Amino acid sequence: MTTFSETNVTHPAPHRTHTVLNQSVPRTDVNEFTLDTVLSEGVRRHDADWATAELTDIGELVGSATFQHDAELANTIIPELKTFDRWGNRIDEVEYHPSYHRIISAAVAHGAHTSAWADPKPGANVARAAAFMLFAQIEPGHSCPISMTNAVIPSLELQPNVAAIWKPRALSRSYTPELDAPGKASAIFGMSMTEKQGGSDVRANTTVAKPAGRGGPGADYLLTGHKWFCSAPMSDAFLVLAQSEGEGGEGLSCFLLPRILPDGTRNIFRIQRLKNKLGNKSNASSEIELDGTVGVMVGEPGRGVRTIIEMVARTRLDCVLGSASGMRQSVAEAVWHARHRSAFGKVLADQPAMTSVLADLALESEAATVTALRLARAHDEDASEQERSFRRLATAVAKYWICKRGPHHAYEALECLGGNGYTEDFPLARRYREQPVMAVWEGSGNVIALDVLRAMTREPDSVAAFDAEVNLARGANTVLDAHLDRVRRQLGELAGLDPADAQRRARTVVESMALALQASLLTRFSPGAVADAFVDARLGPDRSHEYGTLAPAADLQAILSRA
């Protein structure tokens, strides 16, 4: 009996069912910074040109196939809760895939967390924003603890004895994932405010803080209660809110809660479960229970919201940055695919219908990026009082609008890839699930719209500063001028309404303000083809609800050349 293994037998030739043709090549080993015309222009425009070399290095890193593979691994081999060790000791740890630690370590090493605090100067927050956006473009989950570590600094500085210990650790460029590593000199921060019964209404919190001694600012307290959302529970320390008791002062107060106590023992920090989230899979979010957990009061008793709002304001800016970076990823992937695939005898990107969609997506992305970097510059240390007033209102307005635009933008980009886009093998499915989180975190739509109303009432200078900023573009476009008039009229009408009517109008006015800001900035900073197309598409009489409906006169190729 003969077999195929015998040398004198002729083997049958294999038959191929097909050859893979007309698929786009992998978008890997590209420099995400040097390819991003809008981002690199903004860095130069806003006094951060000195950071170009490092941002170029970051762009090469995050555009590499290795980094992209780590991003995929971190979101498919997701964090796992380890409540006990093998011997039955309660450890309350979350185990991440090593890819996650490689990503966050690189972000920390490049200062995407606190570089602007470590070396404050003109453009410092712009450089930090660009670094943050480049990392978040490829892997957004890790940017949650990166953002919170950046945002915690102004709250820490309200309590000098606490800042003296923790600020140097937050500014460190090293990353050590183990909580109790010997000699650990760095720290990643988290924040936990919401509880089951209150959600955004943090004044309904029931967690109690009892003083371990006399109490008061900078003193130790013992906290007992629960937190409904605690992201990045393996952070080294957290800012939390609790109802303080005792002679040190009563009311909702802010506390710094370390995972490891000064004597090296573990603080009581019981992770009840990890949240099963729609997206943001690489970043563990949890429910936690506190039971006599040690915390140090930060700021004045009863003024916890005022203390932690410093942190919230910065994380809201990072929600804008994160949404803008997601839009950039969506546009980059959609355009790449369309330029490497043909249909009906033409490259997809040259098909007029597709060209219009891609250009419209690029317009949205450019508007978000230009706005994000302008806001970042307003957060620098040299900001004038007018700049501070502007950023108070404009950050909330941008957070509301840009974060809401993110999910539909991601969907439309995903559709450009057809069936491939709907599969988890391509990054836009993950991006589509990721984008809603920026709109939900740090204040959902209604919370942000109401915050805009609050700012208008309590800080009228912020309205004047916002008006001054957007009207810098007056006279360049009659459609924009008409919209600027409309915004002024809406703001005036809003000021005369009773609270209930003002709340009902809030979303309408905030949307108008956001579009005024974006159109003004594009008119001032972007090429005419971009600005004119955006104004016509978003403010003109023939504006539409969907992407890909740009005016016939729009210079689509000029817009796409920047994508």
C-alpha positions as CSV (number, residue, x, y, z in Angstrom):
1,M,0.0,0.0,0.0
2,T,1.4,3.4,-1.0
3,T,1.1,6.6,0.9
4,F,1.6,10.3,0.1
5,S,4.7,10.2,2.2
6,E,6.5,8.0,-0.2
7,T,8.9,9.9,-2.5
8,N,7.8,8.2,-5.7
9,V,4.2,9.4,-5.3
10,T,3.0,12.6,-7.1
11,H,1.2,14.9,-4.6
12,P,-1.9,16.8,-5.8
13,A,-1.5,20.5,-6.2
14,P,-3.4,22.6,-3.7
15,H,-6.3,24.5,-5.0
16,R,-6.9,28.1,-3.8
17,T,-10.4,29.2,-3.6
18,H,-9.5,32.9,-4.1
19,T,-6.8,35.5,-3.8
20,V,-7.4,38.4,-1.4
21,L,-7.7,41.6,-3.5
22,N,-9.0,45.1,-3.0
23,Q,-8.6,45.2,0.8
24,S,-7.0,48.2,2.5
25,V,-3.5,47.6,3.8
26,P,-3.0,47.8,7.6
27,R,-2.8,51.3,8.9
28,T,0.3,50.7,11.1
29,D,3.8,52.1,11.5
30,V,2.6,55.7,10.8
31,N,3.4,58.8,12.8
32,E,0.1,59.9,14.2
33,F,1.5,63.4,15.1
34,T,3.2,64.4,11.9
35,L,0.2,63.1,9.8
36,D,-2.2,65.1,11.9
37,T,-2.1,68.5,10.2
38,V,-4.7,70.0,12.5
39,L,-3.1,68.9,15.7
40,S,0.4,69.9,14.7
41,E,-0.8,73.3,13.5
42,G,-2.6,73.9,16.8
43,V,0.5,73.0,18.8
44,R,2.5,75.6,16.9
45,R,-0.3,78.2,17.0
46,H,-0.7,78.0,20.8
47,D,2.9,78.4,21.9
48,A,3.8,74.7,22.3
49,D,6.2,74.4,19.3
50,W,8.9,73.5,21.8
51,A,7.2,70.2,22.4
52,T,7.3,69.1,18.7
53,A,10.2,66.7,19.1
54,E,8.6,64.7,21.9
55,L,5.2,64.8,20.3
56,T,6.8,63.4,17.1
57,D,8.2,60.5,19.2
58,I,4.8,59.9,20.7
59,G,3.2,59.9,17.3
60,E,5.7,57.3,16.1
61,L,5.1,55.1,19.2
62,V,1.3,55.1,19.1
63,G,1.2,54.6,15.4
64,S,3.4,51.5,15.6
65,A,1.9,48.0,15.0
66,T,3.2,47.0,18.5
67,F,1.3,49.7,20.3
68,Q,-1.8,49.1,18.3
69,H,-1.6,45.4,19.2
70,D,-1.3,46.3,22.8
71,A,-4.4,48.4,22.5
72,E,-6.3,45.5,21.1
73,L,-5.1,43.1,23.8
74,A,-5.9,45.6,26.6
75,N,-9.5,45.8,25.3
76,T,-10.0,42.1,24.6
77,I,-8.3,40.5,27.6
78,I,-10.1,42.8,30.0
79,P,-9.4,43.5,33.7
80,E,-10.4,40.8,36.2
81,L,-11.3,41.3,39.9
82,K,-9.2,39.2,42.4
83,T,-11.1,39.7,45.7
84,F,-9.0,37.1,47.6
85,D,-5.6,35.5,47.1
86,R,-5.1,31.8,47.0
87,W,-4.8,31.5,50.8
88,G,-8.1,33.4,51.5
89,N,-6.6,36.8,52.3
90,R,-8.7,39.7,51.2
91,I,-6.6,41.7,48.6
92,D,-9.2,43.6,46.5
93,E,-7.0,43.8,43.4
94,V,-7.7,44.1,39.7
95,E,-5.5,42.2,37.4
96,Y,-4.8,43.8,34.0
97,H,-3.2,42.3,30.9
98,P,0.5,43.4,30.7
99,S,-0.4,45.4,27.5
100,Y,-2.4,47.8,29.6
101,H,0.6,48.5,31.9
102,R,2.9,49.0,28.9
103,I,0.4,51.6,27.5
104,I,-0.1,53.6,30.7
105,S,3.6,53.4,31.5
106,A,4.4,55.0,28.2
107,A,1.8,57.7,28.7
108,V,3.3,58.5,32.1
109,A,6.8,58.5,30.8
110,H,5.9,61.1,28.1
111,G,4.1,63.3,30.6
112,A,0.6,62.8,29.2
113,H,-0.6,63.1,32.8
114,T,1.0,66.0,34.7
115,S,3.7,67.5,32.4
116,A,1.9,70.9,32.5
117,W,2.0,71.0,36.3
118,A,5.6,69.8,36.4
119,D,6.9,72.5,34.0
120,P,4.3,75.3,33.8
121,K,4.9,77.8,31.0
122,P,3.1,79.2,27.9
123,G,1.7,76.3,25.9
124,A,2.4,73.7,28.6
125,N,-1.3,72.5,28.7
126,V,-1.4,72.5,24.9
127,A,1.6,70.2,24.8
128,R,0.1,68.0,27.5
129,A,-3.2,68.0,25.7
130,A,-1.6,66.9,22.4
131,A,0.3,64.1,24.1
132,F,-2.9,63.0,25.9
133,M,-4.9,63.0,22.6
134,L,-2.3,61.0,20.8
135,F,-2.3,58.2,23.4
136,A,-6.1,58.3,23.7
137,Q,-6.6,58.1,19.9
138,I,-5.3,54.6,19.9
139,E,-6.2,53.3,23.4
140,P,-8.7,55.5,25.3
141,G,-9.3,53.4,28.4
142,H,-6.0,54.1,30.1
143,S,-6.6,57.8,29.7
144,C,-9.2,57.8,32.6
145,P,-6.5,57.4,35.3
146,I,-4.1,59.6,33.3
147,S,-6.7,62.3,33.3
148,M,-7.6,62.0,37.0
149,T,-3.9,62.2,37.9
150,N,-3.6,65.4,36.0
151,A,-6.9,66.8,37.4
152,V,-6.2,66.1,41.1
153,I,-3.3,68.6,41.4
154,P,-5.4,71.8,42.0
155,S,-7.5,70.0,44.6
156,L,-4.4,68.7,46.4
157,E,-2.9,72.2,46.5
158,L,-5.9,73.3,48.6
159,Q,-4.4,71.2,51.5
160,P,-0.6,71.9,51.7
161,N,0.3,69.1,54.1
162,V,-1.4,66.6,51.8
163,A,0.1,68.2,48.6
164,A,3.6,68.0,50.1
165,I,3.3,64.2,50.2
166,W,1.3,63.4,47.2
167,K,2.0,66.0,44.5
168,P,5.6,64.9,43.9
169,R,4.3,61.4,43.4
170,A,1.7,62.5,40.9
171,L,4.3,64.5,38.9
172,S,6.6,61.5,38.6
173,R,7.3,60.1,35.1
174,S,7.6,56.6,36.5
175,Y,4.8,54.0,36.7
176,T,4.7,51.1,39.1
177,P,1.5,49.0,38.9
178,E,2.0,47.2,42.2
179,L,0.3,49.1,45.0
180,D,2.8,48.2,47.8
181,A,6.0,48.0,45.8
182,P,9.0,48.8,48.0
183,G,10.2,52.4,47.7
184,K,7.4,53.4,45.3
185,A,7.7,57.1,44.6
186,S,5.0,57.6,42.0
187,A,1.2,57.7,42.2
188,I,-1.8,57.4,39.9
189,F,-5.0,59.0,41.2
190,G,-8.7,58.2,41.0
191,M,-11.9,59.9,42.0
192,S,-15.2,58.5,43.4
193,M,-18.2,60.7,44.1
194,T,-21.4,59.1,43.1
195,E,-23.6,56.7,45.1
196,K,-26.6,54.5,44.3
197,Q,-29.2,56.8,45.6
198,G,-27.9,60.1,44.2
199,G,-25.9,59.7,41.1
200,S,-25.1,63.3,39.9
201,D,-26.8,64.6,43.0
202,V,-23.7,64.1,45.2
203,R,-25.3,66.0,48.1
204,A,-27.5,63.0,48.6
205,N,-24.4,60.9,49.5
206,T,-24.7,58.9,52.7
207,T,-21.1,57.8,53.2
208,V,-20.1,59.1,56.7
209,A,-16.6,60.3,57.8
210,K,-15.9,60.3,61.6
211,P,-12.7,62.1,62.8
212,A,-10.0,59.8,64.2
213,G,-8.9,62.8,66.5
214,R,-10.1,66.4,66.6
215,G,-10.7,66.4,62.9
216,G,-10.7,69.3,60.4
217,P,-8.7,70.0,57.3
218,G,-5.6,67.8,56.9
219,A,-6.8,65.4,59.7
220,D,-7.5,61.7,59.5
221,Y,-11.1,60.4,59.3
222,L,-12.7,57.0,59.2
223,L,-15.1,56.6,56.3
224,T,-18.0,54.1,56.1
225,G,-20.3,53.8,53.1
226,H,-20.4,52.8,49.4
227,K,-19.5,54.3,46.0
228,W,-21.5,53.3,43.0
229,F,-18.8,54.2,40.4
230,C,-15.1,54.1,41.1
231,S,-13.0,54.0,38.0
232,A,-9.4,52.7,38.0
233,P,-9.7,51.1,41.4
234,M,-6.0,50.1,41.3
235,S,-5.0,53.7,41.6
236,D,-2.7,54.7,44.5
237,A,-5.1,57.2,46.0
238,F,-8.6,58.7,45.4
239,L,-10.5,61.8,46.2
240,V,-13.9,60.9,47.6
241,L,-16.9,62.8,49.1
242,A,-18.4,61.9,52.5
243,Q,-20.5,63.5,55.2
244,S,-18.1,64.7,57.9
245,E,-19.1,64.6,61.5
246,G,-17.7,65.8,64.8
247,E,-16.1,69.1,66.0
248,G,-13.8,69.3,63.0
249,G,-16.8,70.4,61.0
250,E,-19.9,68.9,59.4
251,G,-21.3,68.5,55.9
252,L,-20.3,67.0,52.6
253,S,-16.5,67.2,52.6
254,C,-13.6,66.0,50.4
255,F,-11.1,63.3,51.5
256,L,-8.0,61.8,50.1
257,L,-8.2,58.0,50.5
258,P,-4.9,56.1,50.0
259,R,-4.8,52.4,49.1
260,I,-1.6,51.9,51.2
261,L,-1.3,53.5,54.6
262,P,1.9,55.1,55.8
263,D,2.8,52.0,57.8
264,G,2.7,49.9,54.7
265,T,-0.6,48.1,55.5
266,R,-3.5,48.1,53.1
267,N,-6.4,50.5,53.7
268,I,-9.9,49.0,53.8
269,F,-11.1,49.3,50.2
270,R,-13.5,46.5,49.3
271,I,-14.1,46.2,45.6
272,Q,-17.6,44.7,45.4
273,R,-17.6,44.1,41.6
274,L,-16.4,45.5,38.3
275,K,-18.9,47.2,36.1
276,N,-19.9,45.5,32.9
277,K,-19.6,48.5,30.6
278,L,-20.7,49.1,27.0
279,G,-17.1,50.2,26.2
280,N,-14.0,51.5,27.9
281,K,-13.2,47.8,28.5
282,S,-9.5,48.2,29.3
283,N,-10.3,50.5,32.2
284,A,-11.8,48.8,35.2
285,S,-14.7,50.6,36.8
286,S,-16.0,49.3,40.1
287,E,-18.4,49.5,43.0
288,I,-16.5,49.9,46.3
289,E,-17.4,49.7,50.0
290,L,-15.6,51.6,52.8
291,D,-15.7,50.3,56.3
292,G,-13.6,52.4,58.7
293,T,-11.4,53.4,55.8
294,V,-8.8,56.0,56.5
295,G,-9.1,59.3,54.7
296,V,-7.5,62.7,55.1
297,M,-9.8,65.8,54.8
298,V,-8.8,68.0,51.9
299,G,-10.1,71.6,52.0
300,E,-12.7,73.0,54.3
301,P,-15.4,70.8,56.0
302,G,-18.7,71.1,54.3
303,R,-17.1,72.4,51.1
304,G,-16.4,69.1,49.5
305,V,-18.0,69.9,46.2
306,R,-16.1,73.2,46.0
307,T,-12.9,71.3,46.7
308,I,-13.4,68.4,44.2
309,I,-14.9,70.7,41.5
310,E,-11.3,71.8,40.7
311,M,-10.6,68.2,39.7
312,V,-13.9,67.8,37.9
313,A,-13.2,70.9,35.8
314,R,-10.0,69.5,34.5
315,T,-11.5,66.0,33.8
316,R,-14.2,67.8,31.8
317,L,-11.6,69.3,29.6
318,D,-10.1,65.9,29.1
319,C,-13.5,64.5,28.1
320,V,-13.3,67.1,25.2
321,L,-9.8,66.0,24.4
322,G,-10.8,62.4,24.5
323,S,-13.8,62.9,22.2
324,A,-11.7,64.9,19.8
325,S,-9.0,62.2,19.7
326,G,-11.7,59.7,19.0
327,M,-12.9,61.7,16.0
328,R,-9.4,61.9,14.7
329,Q,-9.1,58.1,14.9
330,S,-12.4,57.7,13.1
331,V,-11.5,60.1,10.3
332,A,-8.0,58.6,9.9
333,E,-9.3,55.0,9.7
334,A,-12.2,55.9,7.3
335,V,-10.0,58.0,5.0
336,W,-7.3,55.3,5.0
337,H,-9.8,52.6,4.0
338,A,-11.4,54.7,1.3
339,R,-8.0,55.5,-0.2
340,H,-7.0,51.9,-0.4
341,R,-10.2,50.2,-1.7
342,S,-12.0,50.5,-5.0
343,A,-15.7,50.1,-6.0
344,F,-17.5,50.6,-9.2
345,G,-14.3,51.4,-11.1
346,K,-12.9,54.0,-8.8
347,V,-11.1,54.3,-5.5
348,L,-13.7,54.9,-2.8
349,A,-12.2,58.2,-1.7
350,D,-12.8,59.5,-5.3
351,Q,-16.4,58.5,-5.4
352,P,-18.3,61.8,-5.0
353,A,-20.8,60.5,-2.4
354,M,-18.0,59.0,-0.3
355,T,-15.8,62.1,-0.7
356,S,-18.5,64.3,0.7
357,V,-19.0,62.0,3.8
358,L,-15.3,61.9,4.5
359,A,-14.9,65.6,4.1
360,D,-17.8,66.3,6.5
361,L,-16.4,63.9,9.1
362,A,-13.0,65.7,8.7
363,L,-14.8,69.0,9.3
364,E,-16.3,67.8,12.6
365,S,-12.9,66.4,13.7
366,E,-11.1,69.6,12.8
367,A,-13.6,71.7,14.7
368,A,-13.3,69.5,17.8
369,T,-9.5,69.5,17.7
370,V,-9.2,73.3,17.2
371,T,-11.6,73.9,20.0
372,A,-9.9,71.5,22.4
373,L,-6.5,73.0,21.9
374,R,-7.8,76.6,22.3
375,L,-9.3,75.5,25.7
376,A,-6.1,73.9,26.7
377,R,-4.2,77.1,26.1
378,A,-6.7,78.9,28.3
379,H,-5.7,76.6,31.2
380,D,-2.0,77.6,31.1
381,E,-0.5,79.4,34.1
382,D,-0.2,82.7,32.2
383,A,-4.0,82.9,31.6
384,S,-5.4,86.3,32.2
385,E,-8.6,86.9,34.2
386,Q,-10.5,87.1,31.0
387,E,-9.0,83.8,29.8
388,R,-10.0,82.2,33.1
389,S,-13.6,83.5,32.7
390,F,-13.7,82.3,29.1
391,R,-12.5,78.8,30.0
392,R,-15.0,78.5,32.9
393,L,-17.9,78.8,30.4
394,A,-16.4,77.5,27.2
395,T,-15.1,74.2,28.7
396,A,-18.6,73.3,29.8
397,V,-20.1,74.4,26.5
398,A,-17.5,72.3,24.5
399,K,-17.9,69.3,26.9
400,Y,-21.6,69.3,26.2
401,W,-21.4,69.6,22.4
402,I,-18.3,67.8,21.3
403,C,-18.9,64.8,23.5
404,K,-22.4,64.5,22.2
405,R,-21.2,64.6,18.6
406,G,-18.7,61.8,19.2
407,P,-20.9,58.7,19.0
408,H,-22.7,59.6,15.7
409,H,-19.4,60.7,14.2
410,A,-17.9,57.3,15.1
411,Y,-20.9,55.5,13.7
412,E,-20.7,57.3,10.3
413,A,-16.9,56.6,10.1
414,L,-17.6,53.0,10.9
415,E,-20.1,52.8,8.1
416,C,-17.4,54.0,5.6
417,L,-15.7,50.6,6.2
418,G,-18.8,48.7,5.4
419,G,-19.1,45.3,7.0
420,N,-15.5,45.4,8.1
421,G,-16.2,48.4,10.3
422,Y,-18.9,46.5,12.2
423,T,-16.5,43.8,13.2
424,E,-14.3,43.9,16.3
425,D,-11.2,43.1,14.2
426,F,-11.2,46.8,13.1
427,P,-10.8,49.6,15.7
428,L,-13.9,51.6,14.8
429,A,-16.3,49.2,16.4
430,R,-14.4,49.7,19.7
431,R,-14.4,53.4,19.1
432,Y,-18.1,53.5,18.5
433,R,-18.6,51.8,21.9
434,E,-16.1,54.1,23.5
435,Q,-17.4,57.6,22.5
436,P,-20.5,57.7,24.6
437,V,-18.5,57.5,27.9
438,M,-17.1,61.0,27.4
439,A,-20.6,62.4,27.3
440,V,-21.7,60.5,30.4
441,W,-18.6,61.0,32.7
442,E,-18.1,64.2,34.6
443,G,-21.6,65.4,33.9
444,S,-24.1,64.1,31.4
445,G,-25.8,66.5,29.0
446,N,-28.4,67.9,31.4
447,V,-25.9,68.3,34.2
448,I,-23.5,70.2,31.9
449,A,-26.3,72.4,30.4
450,L,-27.4,73.3,34.0
451,D,-23.8,74.1,34.9
452,V,-23.7,76.5,32.0
453,L,-26.7,78.3,33.4
454,R,-25.1,78.3,36.9
455,A,-21.9,79.9,35.5
456,M,-23.9,82.6,33.6
457,T,-25.7,83.5,36.8
458,R,-22.8,83.3,39.3
459,E,-20.0,84.4,37.0
460,P,-21.4,87.0,34.6
461,D,-17.8,87.8,33.5
462,S,-17.7,84.4,31.9
463,V,-20.5,85.4,29.5
464,A,-18.7,88.6,28.5
465,A,-15.5,86.7,28.0
466,F,-17.2,84.1,25.8
467,D,-18.9,86.7,23.8
468,A,-15.6,88.6,23.2
469,E,-13.9,85.4,22.1
470,V,-16.5,84.3,19.5
471,N,-16.9,87.8,18.1
472,L,-13.2,88.0,17.2
473,A,-14.4,86.4,13.9
474,R,-17.1,88.9,13.3
475,G,-17.1,90.3,9.8
476,A,-15.5,87.3,8.0
477,N,-18.8,85.5,7.1
478,T,-22.3,86.9,7.0
479,V,-23.8,83.6,8.0
480,L,-21.6,83.4,11.0
481,D,-22.4,87.0,11.9
482,A,-26.1,86.3,11.9
483,H,-25.5,83.3,14.2
484,L,-23.4,85.4,16.5
485,D,-26.3,87.9,16.7
486,R,-28.7,85.0,17.4
487,V,-26.5,83.8,20.3
488,R,-26.4,87.2,21.9
489,R,-30.2,87.4,21.6
490,Q,-30.6,83.9,23.1
491,L,-28.3,84.8,26.0
492,G,-30.2,88.0,26.7
493,E,-33.6,86.1,26.6
494,L,-32.3,83.4,28.9
495,A,-31.2,85.9,31.5
496,G,-34.8,87.1,31.8
497,L,-36.5,83.7,32.2
498,D,-37.6,82.0,35.4
499,P,-35.5,79.0,36.4
500,A,-37.9,76.3,35.0
501,D,-38.1,78.0,31.6
502,A,-34.4,78.6,31.6
503,Q,-33.8,74.9,32.1
504,R,-36.0,74.0,29.2
505,R,-34.1,76.4,27.0
506,A,-30.7,75.4,28.2
507,R,-29.8,72.8,25.6
508,T,-30.8,75.0,22.7
509,V,-28.7,77.9,23.9
510,V,-25.7,75.7,24.8
511,E,-25.8,74.1,21.3
512,S,-25.9,77.6,19.7
513,M,-22.9,78.7,21.8
514,A,-20.9,75.7,20.9
515,L,-21.4,76.1,17.2
516,A,-20.6,79.8,17.5
517,L,-17.3,78.9,19.3
518,Q,-16.3,76.3,16.8
519,A,-17.2,78.4,13.7
520,S,-15.4,81.4,15.1
521,L,-12.2,79.4,15.8
522,L,-12.2,77.7,12.4
523,T,-12.8,81.1,10.7
524,R,-9.8,82.5,12.6
525,F,-7.4,79.6,12.5
526,S,-8.2,77.1,9.6
527,P,-8.1,77.6,5.8
528,G,-11.0,79.3,4.2
529,A,-12.2,76.1,2.5
530,V,-12.6,74.5,6.0
531,A,-14.2,77.4,7.7
532,D,-16.7,78.2,5.0
533,A,-17.8,74.6,4.6
534,F,-18.3,74.3,8.3
535,V,-20.3,77.5,8.6
536,D,-22.5,76.5,5.6
537,A,-23.0,72.9,6.9
538,R,-23.7,73.7,10.5
539,L,-25.3,77.2,10.4
540,G,-26.4,77.8,6.9
541,P,-30.1,77.7,5.7
542,D,-29.5,74.4,3.9
543,R,-27.9,72.6,6.8
544,S,-28.8,69.0,7.3
545,H,-28.8,66.5,10.1
546,E,-26.5,63.9,8.5
547,Y,-22.9,63.9,7.4
548,G,-22.1,64.0,3.7
549,T,-24.5,66.8,2.8
550,L,-22.0,69.6,2.2
551,A,-22.8,72.4,-0.1
552,P,-21.9,72.0,-3.8
553,A,-19.4,74.8,-3.5
554,A,-17.5,73.1,-0.7
555,D,-13.9,72.3,-1.7
556,L,-13.9,68.7,-0.6
557,Q,-10.3,67.9,-1.7
558,A,-8.9,70.9,0.2
559,I,-10.7,69.7,3.4
560,L,-9.6,66.1,2.9
561,S,-6.0,67.0,2.2
562,R,-5.8,67.9,5.9
563,A,-7.1,64.5,7.0
